[in-house]
Amino acid sequence: MNTADLGLPVAVPSTALFTDQYELTMLQAALRSGTADRHSVFEVFTRRLPEGRRYGVVGGTGRVLDAVENFRFDETILGFLRERGILDEPTLDWLAGFRFRGDIWGYPEGEVYFPGSPVMRVEGTFAEAVLLETVILSILNHDSAVAAAASRMSVAAGGRPLVEMGARRTHELAAVAAARAAYVGGFHTTSDLAAGFRYNIPTVGTSAHAFTLLHDTERDAFTAQVDTLGSGTTLLVDTFDVAEAVRTAVEVAGPGLGAVRIDSGDLLLIAHRVRQQLDELGATKTKIVVTSDLDEYAIASLAAAPVDAYGVGTQLVTGSGHPTCSMVYKLVARADSDTPGTPLRPVAKRSMGAKTSLGGRKWAARRLDADGIADAEVIGTGPVPAELADRQLLVPLVSGGTVVAREPLDAARDRHIAARDQLPLSASQLSRGEAVLPTEYL
Amino acid sequence: MNTADLGLPVAVPSTALFTDQYELTMLQAALRSGTADRHSVFEVFTRRLPEGRRYGVVGGTGRVLDAVENFRFDETILGFLRERGILDEPTLDWLAGFRFRGDIWGYPEGEVYFPGSPVMRVEGTFAEAVLLETVILSILNHDSAVAAAASRMSVAAGGRPLVEMGARRTHELAAVAAARAAYVGGFHTTSDLAAGFRYNIPTVGTSAHAFTLLHDTERDAFTAQVDTLGSGTTLLVDTFDVAEAVRTAVEVAGPGLGAVRIDSGDLLLIAHRVRQQLDELGATKTKIVVTSDLDEYAIASLAAAPVDAYGVGTQLVTGSGHPTCSMVYKLVARADSDTPGTPLRPVAKRSMGAKTSLGGRKWAARRLDADGIADAEVIGTGPVPAELADRQLLVPLVSGGTVVAREPLDAARDRHIAARDQLPLSASQLSRGEAVLPTEYL
């Protein structure tokens, strides 16, 4: 299968392998028992937000569309499943012709969500819908975790530019998805070339401590960098003595030096000192970039400091304490037979424990108050009340197997900012608390 | 570039894009200043273990070798870098012919490590060695985090089988690497088909709650499953009422039923009840698998329960609270000129803050006491003391650009168990504490 047209940093021969074995053994058993073609509705939702978080952010929807489009079983994969004795021949035959022909609805990417929000709904035969569980959850759980952390950092930064630089702290391909999710959540640029290549996110980067240490003197290093990258570059000033480095930097680059970067120490204190020194040296336009183990709290604590941009790594790509969401993919309704038109029956697990859920195909709408501020996430299984009809959150993503909702990444980014702006003010609090909107079931 | 021979679940056209932009701008500046060919030594190490952890586990070494071998700049990548204006033409020309021709030494995969352990050393020209920073750190930081969590869970499980089932909780390709790292750390099987395909890890999986809910009755579902997967299958018994499900399961499959799986509720209590019920029904050989939000503590708490296997998801693939290691890649020595044979000068950042490190090319050895138990991680830059000569930890991985240390994954897994067994007994404590070995510098 040629997927080069997706422009991935790695060509994905098929996403069908990103699947837990039990999806396939369930398929085999359902084919055998004659239930495989029962019309089924699966929904993706979380039972709760990560502890203390005020809202979630849907990330990865666009990647889900790529994954669904590429979910095919080629000869190599079928051969593997056969050789391992995982599936019988009728099931392998069925998979050979598989493509998803059902419908997917979902919260559009960048939208916020709350406990119970049906962020995605997959509808089709049981056979085709069950197969997508693992890859859809992988993508949404990872990307939404990063998008939520990015959103909090973006709130904390109050409009100052944010650079994603966490590639080295996470799996090399998770890093590409993380850069994408960070952009959706409000980041501006990334250090990750693969993310620039694949998703057209602006990339940045100039030098590390190793570059200074490579040269005989710091001055040699700065001169080499300015010679080739120009005086608009960012010089890293904390390899030896910061004050001396700043003086050298301005001597070498002139007062038009683009920026200095501080990557260690007491950033608040150092930023103030460096700003004063730069101003005294006439480098009043030279910016200060800080990049040392930042999270949303550290960013917020620098709000009053003369800092012009933040670079964030570890805490961003690991979701700032919550590296995954707890999204699940649950069968919520299915037909009693495979005869077309058979009414759907709501279903749900109902044993002891916290893992129960609400059966039935759901709609969701965000209710606004008189000032246009969101005041509830309303979820229901019956008819949508007229006053909520134009506030519905689920949109068609895939119709009859065809992707219908491709969009530029900037659309998701803009949507996130708009959705966040419509939340109550408490959404911008970093402190731990409850979800800013209650979930109401109709 | 054809990398199909690597058998990746996705063909990687090149790993060169998994790189932070500053590696390339440093290259350009070094080429301009005439320092690019200075012989350089970079080392990968952590300054500390995650809080409370007793030891680290090296994971991902084998994947690093794949990444280094595939680190090439093809026309597509060069075109991207040119079009974005990231690099000048001399640098693009240099990259067009690039392949790493230096040497890499490292702790072999599965080995344990401690604060300061030089887990990998990359040596060559500055130009070739600096380029590998990002991708090497991505792989080691991610895979080692999962391997360490897996190791703790494996200790807690005390020999009972562990199933990796976290694919849905992490990025779809991080999941494949996580399954691999979990295997190195002591897991036995995975639910992830891509991990089975790529790394030949045994895969398992039978059914989810959706399969039961698809059918008109639980009995129908169990019958369908047993009909096609045989009575040796694992039936999921907690969709409705566990006791009723266990009764039905044994009726349908007979006393030869392979296993039942419990995925919710008070696992300790339920496992005891289910065991008693199974025994009363004559299904004395039927195993009990538990799979609900387990981590190493939950596994340990079930040590006295009649549980035969654990399935672990979220907490495994997110490193059980520590989803990344804090490995860094630091220039520790370099020549003053590019004349061959120029002696190496130790270098290190030395500004304020916690980010200082020790210059010089290091060796490392694990000292044993009279009983053959490890008592120190000894690291030095001078000659290796004779009594430690045969306890050295770094082995050649790449020589003159050629990979020299490919090995089956089982070798890394066996090595991990052997290395762990040689640690003081406190290594098996799950409680928070200090590293079980002190790091001594000679």
Interface residues (C-beta under 8 A of the other chain):
Chain A: L8 P9 V10 A11 V12 P13 T15 L17 F18 T19 D20 Q21 Y22 E23 L24 T25 M26 Q28 A29 A30 R32 S33 T35 R38 S40 F42 A67 I77 F80 L81 R84 I86 D88 F126 V130 E133 T134 V135 L137 S138 I139 N141 H142 D143 M165 A167 R168 R169 T170 H171 E172 L173 A174 A175 V176 A177 A178 S191 D192 L193 A194 G196 F197 T203 V204 G205 T206 S207 A208 H209 A210 F211 L213 L214 H215 D216 D220 T223 A224 Q225 D227 T228 L229 D238 T239 F240 D241 V242 D263 S264 G265 D266 S292 T314 V317 T318 P323 T324 S326 Y329 K330 L331 R334 D336 V347 A348 K349 R350 S351 M352 G353 A354 K355
Chain B: L8 P9 V10 A11 V12 P13 T15 L17 F18 T19 D20 Q21 Y22 E23 L24 T25 M26 Q28 A29 A30 R32 S33 T35 R38 S40 F42 A67 I77 F80 L81 R84 I86 D88 F126 V130 E133 T134 V135 L137 S138 I139 N141 H142 D143 M165 A167 R168 R169 T170 H171 E172 L173 A174 A175 V176 A177 A178 S191 D192 L193 A194 G196 F197 T203 V204 G205 T206 S207 A208 H209 A210 F211 L213 L214 H215 D216 D220 T223 A224 Q225 D227 T228 L229 D238 T239 F240 D241 V242 D263 S264 G265 D266 S292 T314 V317 T318 P323 T324 S326 Y329 K330 L331 R334 D336 V347 A348 K349 R350 S351 M352 G353 A354 K355
